[in-house]
Amino acid sequence: MLLDVRTYTCHPGTIKQHLDIYEKFGKSPQTKHLGDPLAYLICETGNPNQYVHIWVYENAGDREMKRNAMWADPDWINYTKKSAELGALAQQENKLMKPVDFFKFKN
């Protein structure tokens, strides 16, 4: 199992607009190809301009195949253009992680 943990930081005052664009244009094509995320989270404390989402894959090959299909989808490309036009994203950090053996992963 491979977890893709993605942390995004928006410019102050833009996170709501950014998430609205994702909900309207990005959520459908992304979940069509990747399935539902394990989590899609905004900060309760800490940096109010950050959000995190976590996607679950069988392995690196599964991730590559699904993400390639997503990036070939015109609806996803349309979303990325709308997101870029807004210009809300200041930073992105991605981590590929795997569970440790001594804790059972509950999905």
JOKA-V977169 format. One record per pair of residues at least 24 apart in sequence whose ideal C-beta (glycine too) atoms are under 10 Angstrom apart, sorted by the first residue. I is the first residue (numbers start at 1). J is the second residue. If there is no record, write none. Layout:
I J
I J
//
This chain:
1 56
1 57
1 58
1 59
1 62
1 97
1 98
1 99
1 105
1 107
2 55
2 56
2 57
2 58
2 59
2 60
2 61
2 62
2 63
2 96
2 97
2 98
2 99
3 38
3 39
3 54
3 55
3 56
3 57
3 63
3 95
3 96
3 97
3 98
3 99
3 105
3 107
4 34
4 37
4 38
4 53
4 54
4 55
4 56
4 57
4 60
4 63
4 66
4 67
4 94
4 95
4 96
4 97
5 38
5 39
5 52
5 53
5 54
5 55
5 93
5 94
5 95
5 96
5 97
6 37
6 40
6 51
6 52
6 53
6 54
6 55
6 92
6 93
6 94
6 95
6 96
7 41
7 47
7 50
7 51
7 52
7 53
7 54
7 91
7 92
7 93
7 94
7 95
8 49
8 50
8 51
8 52
8 53
8 88
8 89
8 90
8 91
8 92
8 93
8 94
9 47
9 49
9 50
9 51
9 88
9 89
9 90
9 91
9 92
9 93
10 47
10 48
10 49
10 50
10 51
10 86
10 87
10 88
10 89
10 90
10 91
11 49
11 86
11 87
11 88
11 89
11 90
11 91
12 47
12 48
12 49
12 88
12 90
13 48
13 49
13 88
14 49
14 86
14 87
14 88
14 89
14 90
15 42
15 43
15 47
15 48
15 49
15 50
15 51
15 88
15 89
16 42
16 88
17 83
17 86
17 87
17 88
18 49
18 51
18 82
18 83
18 86
18 87
18 88
18 89
19 51
19 88
20 86
21 79
21 82
21 83
21 85
21 86
21 88
22 51
22 53
22 79
22 82
22 83
24 79
24 82
25 75
25 76
25 78
25 79
25 80
25 81
25 82
25 83
26 70
26 75
26 76
26 78
26 79
26 80
26 82
26 83
27 79
28 73
28 75
28 76
28 79
29 69
29 70
29 73
29 74
29 75
29 76
29 77
29 78
29 79
29 80
30 55
30 66
30 67
30 70
30 73
30 75
30 76
30 79
31 55
31 70
32 66
32 69
32 70
32 73
32 75
32 76
33 65
33 66
33 67
33 68
33 69
33 70
33 71
33 72
33 73
33 75
33 76
34 62
34 63
34 66
34 67
34 69
34 70
35 66
38 105
38 106
38 107
49 88
49 90
49 91
50 90
50 91
50 93
52 93
54 95
54 97
55 96
56 105
56 107
57 96
59 98
60 96
63 96
//
